Amino acid sequence: MIQIAELLDAIKVKESKDHKEQMISEVAYHSGKVKQDTLFVCIRGYKTDGHQYAKQAVEQGATALVVEEFIPGLTVAQYLVEDSRQALAALGDQYYGHPSKDLNLIGITATNGKTSTSFMTNAILEENKWKTGLMGTVMVKFGDTLIPSVLTTPESLDLHEYFARMRDEEISHVTMEVSSSALDLARVGSVDFNIVALNNISREHIDLHGSFEEYYNAKASLIREATEKEFAVLNLDDPYSAALVDETKASTVTYGIESEEGHLHCSNIDLSTGRGTFTVEIKRPFMTVDGNQVEKARFDISLSVAGYHSVYNALTAIAIGLISGISIETIQSGIKNFKGVERRFQFIYEEEFKIVDDHFANAGNINVTLETLTKMDYNNLHLVYAIRGSRGVTTNLENAETLAKWVPELGLKKVIVSLSESHVTEKDVVTPEELAAFEKTMKAVGVEVELHHEMPDALQSSLDQVEPGDLIVIGGAQGMDFGAKYILNQLVEMNPSLNAEKILAPLEDRVAGIDESFLTEDDVK
């Protein structure tokens, strides 16, 4: 229990109605989680407005409301604020006792590579024997807790609760993905970061944010709003990331492959095996979070994950490790032992033919994935693609055009397309306009579209067509989350002589696409 006056100290109340001193048992933004003596915060979601559920919350025991407009007919205390989302973040931080201040918190944003970079960073931190937490698109993980993610970055109240639980379990370092939506919707409000990073920016979520400029500004706010106490890791090869060097109060640590002007420079890249090796040179000294200095040095890195993009992800993780005060030897071993993230160019079958599972979420992701394919040896490519639903025609057109760009070099004649109708929630359903944009683009470059409404049918078609030496790529965001589970089980069913335990091993400890008992939830109820 906490005094309401103590909670309200964290926010700016423009006006109050029926105020009274009282004890508050919970803070909630979802009416289904309201208990007796709850402070209910009415936030506006994309589809529903929490103000519409205020009466229901009061009936369930809420004794105070935070609102953006007073709600008539209710006798409980109401507190008017300018932005209830920002208020929710501040109230959550206050309610849980400012938990992020007790953690070494690393926030990573990018259009592509947030997840892989976060996992790689966590691998380095764990190699240093620190107790770590990890939060992002795939899962929330700390100690013995593992929770599949609904949002890349949880709602602010849930986020502060996770931080409090991590503090209670004596977690010292937490790495989290920070999405553009989270920044735009104040989900990371009142979060005390130690290190922030922005690897790259490309066109994504344009329909959601309204324009590329708005999307960029949302991403950039993680860097621009960093304080003098924070460190910002920036990629000089990306013009949008590089432009932020002079737009932050944080201490910047920069890197590049093409650019040699940063603190870190990468050279001698060898991707002949698909899994890269390279040399890192620390060209300019910089400080650590503990006030020590990282001196000039050269060292080699060996990756256990594929792709040119993994080199950039690694450079971000290496910079974060060095800033955190971790030795070069520990960083080298941490990265070497990192075997990758599910659904990020993940080899799930490597026998007479290969199967790669990839998130394939946006134009930038598709571009680096297909570029990696051009460096691999195989006979024929069978691409099973789940169109990304409800992201707008603009995003899907850009995805299709990026795929079309690589058609000549890949020799692609056909794409097996899945709408995954039974395996996506309402917010990820493919619209007719999105499908039409994809089909029109493929037709323009002479690629046949083999359309399936259900994902298992599309996957079975690829298995029916594959031959020894071929490569199957199952690509797509939410619409292909269940792909690995289905295709590996289909493979075992088709070939009873196969070692089922070995074939299904990539599904062990998997988070994406295991639980099919999901329900569609609005942002706010």
N, C-alpha and C positions, 0 to 999 in steps of 0.2 A: 504494500500500500504506500502511496505517496500523496502528499498534500497537493491539491490542484494549483495552489499559488506557486509551488516549486516548479511544477510543469510549465505553467504559463510564463515563468521567468525566461524560458528559452525562446519565446516567440513574441512578435509584435502584434498586440491585439488592438485593432482600430476602434472597436466598440464592443461592449458586452451587454447582455440581456439576461436578467434573472440570476446574476452572479451570486454564489454563496460559497463559503468555505466548506470544503468537503474532502474526504479521502478518495483517491482514485485507485482502483484495483488493476485496471488494464488500460492500454491504449489500443484502439483497433480502427481499421479502415474498411473492414469487410463485416457486414452485418451478421454473417454466420459465426463470427468469432466473438461477438459481444457477450459479456457476462455482467453480473450485477456490479454497479458502480464503475462502469467503463466510460472513458472519454472516447467518443466516437468522432473521427475526423472524416468529414465529407469531401472526398476528392472526386474530380471529374475524370472518368476514363474515356477511352476512344468510343465506346459503345453505350455506356451507362453512366449515370451521374449519381454519386454517393448521396447527394441531397435528397434524392427520391427514396432512399432507404433509411432516412433519419427517423421517421416515425416507427418503422419496424425495429430499429436499433433501440429506441427508447422503450418500446414494449418488451424488449428482451433484457432490459436492465441498465441501459446507458443513462447516466445522470448528468452528462455534459456533452456539448457538441462544439466542434470547431467547424465553422462554415465560411463560405465566401458570400453568402447572402442569408439573412435571417429567415427562418422557416416558421410561418405562422401556425398557431394552434398547438404548440408544444410548450410545456411548462418547465422543462429543464433548462439549465444554464446554457447559453449560447455565446460563443466568442467569435467575432467577425475578424477575418484576416484577409490580406491581399491575395495570398497564394496558399491554398491549403496543402498542396504537395510539399512546398518548402516547409510549411509548418509541421507536417507529418514527420519529415526528416529530423527537424530540430527537436520535436517532442520525443521521437524514438531515441535519439542520442541522449537526451536528458533522462528519460525513464530508465534506460539501461546503464546509466552512470558513465557516459562518454567512453565506451569500451575501445573504440579505435585508437584512442590516445595511448592505450596500454599495449598496442601491437605495432610491429614493424610492418607497415602496410604498403604494398606495391600495386599500383593501378596501371593496367596496360590497355591501350586502345589502338585500333587500326581497322581498316576495312577488311584486310586479310591477315590471318596469322595470329589473331588474339589468343585463340585457344592453344595452338601449338607453342607459342612463345610463353604463355602462362605455365603450361606443363613443363616446358624445358627449364624455365626459371625455378619452378618448384623442385625439379630434379637436382639442380645445383644446390639449393638450400638444404634439401634432405641429405645430399652427399656431405654437407658440412655438419651433419648430425643435429640440425635444429628441428624443433617440433613445428610443423608447418600446417597451414590451412590453404585450401585451393577453392576458388569460386568462379564459376563461369557457365558457358553454354552447355557443357556436358554434365557437370555435377557441382555440388557443394560437398567438400571433403575435408575433414579434420579429425584427428584421433581415430576412433572406431566408427565415426559417423560418415555416412555416404548417402546423399540425397540427390536423386536425379533432378536436374534443373527444369523449371518451367520458363523462366526468363534468364537471359544471359546475365543480367545484373538484377538481383532481387529488388522488390519494392523496398523503400527506405526503412520502414519499420522492421521488416523481416531481416534486412541487412544488419541493422544494429543489434537485433536479437542474436543473429549468428555470431557477430563479433563478441557479444557478451558470453556466449557459450564457449567460444574459442579462448577467451580470457580465462574463464573458469577452468578450462582444461590445460592452462599454462602453455598455449600455443604462442610462439614468439614471432613468427613471420607468416604473413598471409599474402598470397598472390591472387589478384582478382582481375577478371576481364571487365572492362567498363564500356558498355555499348553507347552508341549515339543516343538511343532512346532514353537510357538511364540518365545521361547528362542533360538531355532536353527536359526530362520530367522530374528532375531533382531527386532521383533515387539515390545518388551519392551525396546528397546534401548533408552537411555537418559531419562528413567523414574526414578524418585526419590522416592524409597520405604522407608517407616518407619519400617514396620514389614514384614518379609517374613516367610513362613512356608512350610515344606515338611513333609507330613504325612506318605506316603508309596510309594514304588516302586515295580512294578511287570512287567512282560513281556507284552508289548503293543507297537504297532506301530513299530515293529521290521523291517518290510519290508520298512517302510518309512525312518527310520534312518540308516538302514544298519546292525546294530547289537545292542544287548542289551547294550553293553558298551557305544555306541554312544548315545543311548536313555537315559541312566542313566546320562551321562555327560551333556546332554542338560538340564535335570531336575535339576541336582546338581548345575549348573551354577547360578541359582537363589540364592543359599546359598553361594556358593564359592565366588561370586562377590559382596556379600553384604559388605558394608563399616562399619567402626567403629561406625557410627551414627545409624546403623540399629539394629534391634532385629531379631533373627532367632529362630523359634519354631520348635523343632525336636522331633521325636518319637523314644525313645530308644528301643522299641520292634521291630522296623524295622531295620535290620542291615545296609541297605543302607542309611537311614536317620541318624542313630546313628553315622555312620562313618564320617559324615560331621561336627560333633561337633568341631573337631580339624582342620577343613579345611576352616574356615570362620573367618573374622575379626569382625563379628557382635557379639553382646552380645547374648549368647544362653540361651534359657529357654527350658528345656526338660521335657518329661513326659513319663509315662509307666503304663501298667497294670501288665505285667509279671516282668518288671524291677522296682526295688525300688530305683534306683540310681539317678533318675531325681529330678527336682524341684517339680514336681507334681506326685503323685501316686494315682491310682484308685483302690478301693477295694469294697467289699460287693456288687458285681454286681448281680442284680436280673432281669432276662429276662423272668420270668414265664408268664407274660401277653403279651410278645412280645415287649412291650415298657419299656425300661430299667430304673432301678433306681440304683444309686451307690453313693459311698462316695469318695470325693476328699480330699487328704491331701497335703497341701503345706509343703513339708519337708525341703526346704531350701529357705531362703529369696532371693528375686531378685528385681531389680530396674524397675520402670515404665518409660515410655517415658518422663514424666515430672520430673524425678529425685527423685521421692519418692520411698519408699521401701515397697514391699509386704511382710508381715510378715507370720510366720508359722500359720497354721490354718487348721481346718477340717470342711467340709460342705457337705451336701447331694444335689444330683441332681436328678430330675425326668424328663425323656424324654417323649415327646408326639409322637416320631417317633420310628419305629421298628428297631430291628436288633443289633447284637453285634458290627458291624462296626460303628453304630451311636455313640457308646461310644467313640471310637477313634476320630471320627469327633468332638464330643462334647469337648473332652480334648483339641484339637487344638483351638477351639473357646474360651474355658474357658481361656487358656493361653493368647490368644490374648486380650481378655477382661481385664484380670488382668494387662497385660503389658500396656494397654491403660489407666489404672487408674480407671477402673470401679469397683464399689463395689461388693462384693460377693452376696449381696441380689439382686442387679440388674441383675447380671449374672444368678442367679437361676431363676428369674422370666422370663428373656428373653428366656432362653432355654425351660422352661416349656411352654411358650406361642408359641413356634415355632412348627408349625404343619407339617413341611416337605416341600419337593420340588416335583413339578410334575415330574413323571416318575422316582422317586427314591424310590422304594418299596412303592408306593402310593396305598392305598386302595381306589378304585373308586366305589366299590359296595359291600355292606355288608348286604345282606338280607338272602334269603333262601340258597344262595351260595355266595361265595366271589370272587371278581375280583381284582387282584393286577397288577398294571402297573409298569414295571421296565425297566430301561435303558439297563441292561444286555449287556454291551458294550464289556467287555473283560474278560479274565480268572479270574482276581482278583474279579471283580464285580460279575460275575456269581457264583464264589465260596461262597462269603459272602451271596448272595441272597439265594442260595440253602441251605446253612447252616441254615439260618433263617427259611426256610420252614420246616426243620426237627424239629423245636421247636414248630410248630403250630399244632393245631388240625383241621383236615379235613378228609373227606372220600377218595375221589379220586382227583388226580392232573391232570389238563388238561393244558399242556404247549404249548402255541402258540409262536413260535420263528421266528423272522425275522433275517435271516443270515446277518451278517455285510458285506456289499459289498465293493469290491475294497480295502480291507485292506491287501490282500495277503493271500496265503495258510497257511503260518506259523501262523499268528494270528488266522485264522479261525480253524485251526487244534487244536491249544491250547484251544480255546473256546469249541470245540466239546469234547476234551479229559477231560476238566474240568467238563462239563455236564455229560459225561459218568461215571466219578468217583463217582457221587452221585446217579446213577441209582439204585443200589441195596437198598440203604437206603430210597430212595423216592418211590421205587416200581414202577418206571416209565416203561410203556410198549410201549408208543407211543408219538412221538413229532409231533405236527401240525406245519409244516414249511411254511413260507411265503417268497417269493422272492420280494414282494411289488413292482412289476415292474412299476406300474403307480404312485407310491408314493415316489420314490427316484429320485434324480437328477443324472446326468451322473456319477458324482464322487463316487456314492454309489451303483452302479449296481453290483449285485452278478455275479461273473464270473463262468463259468462252472467248473473250477478247484476248486474254493472255495466250491461250492455245492458238488462236488465229495468228497472232503475231509471230509465234514460233514457227508454225507451219509455213507461213508466207516466206519467212527468211530462209528456211531450209529449201523450199522449192526454188528460190532464186539462185541457189548454188548447186542445184541438181541432186540434193540429198533426199532419199526416200524417208518418209516418216511412218514407221510401223507403230500404230497407236493402240495402247491397251488402257482400259479404264482401271484395271487393278494391277498393283505392283507384282504379285506372285506370277501372274500370267506373263508379264514382260520379262521377268527374270527367267522363267522357264523357257521362253523363246530363245533367249541368249544361250542357254545350256543346250538347246536342241540344235543350234547352229555352230557352236564352237568346235574347233578342231585342234589337235595337238600343235603346240607352238603359238597358239593364238592368245590374245589378251582380252578379258572382259573388264570393262570399267563400269561400276554401278555408281552413278553420280546423281546428286540432288540433295537438297537440304532436308526439310521435314518429311517430304514425300518418299525419301529413301532411307529414313532412319531404321526401318525394319528390314532393309534389303539384305544385309549380311546374314541375319538369322534365317531368312527364307531361302536364299540361294544355297547356303551351305547344307541345310537340311534337305533341300531338293536334290542336291548333288549326292548325298548319302543314300537317299531313297532310290535314285536312279542306278546307283552302283553299290549294291549290298556288300561287295567284296572289299570296299574301302574301309580303312580303320576309322570308324565313326568318331572315336574319342579324339584322334589326331585332327580330323577335319573340322570338328566343332570347337576345337581349343580356342580359336580367336573370339568365341562368344563368352568365354569365362571372364567374369568381372566386368562384363560389358554393361554400359548404362543405356545407350541409345537403342531404342527399338526392342526392349525386352518386355516391358509391361504394356500390354495392349488394353488395359482397363482404364484408359484415360477418359476424362470428361472435359468438355469445352467449358472454360471459365472466362468470363469477362474480366477486364482489368479491375473493375469495381462492382460489387453487388450490394 
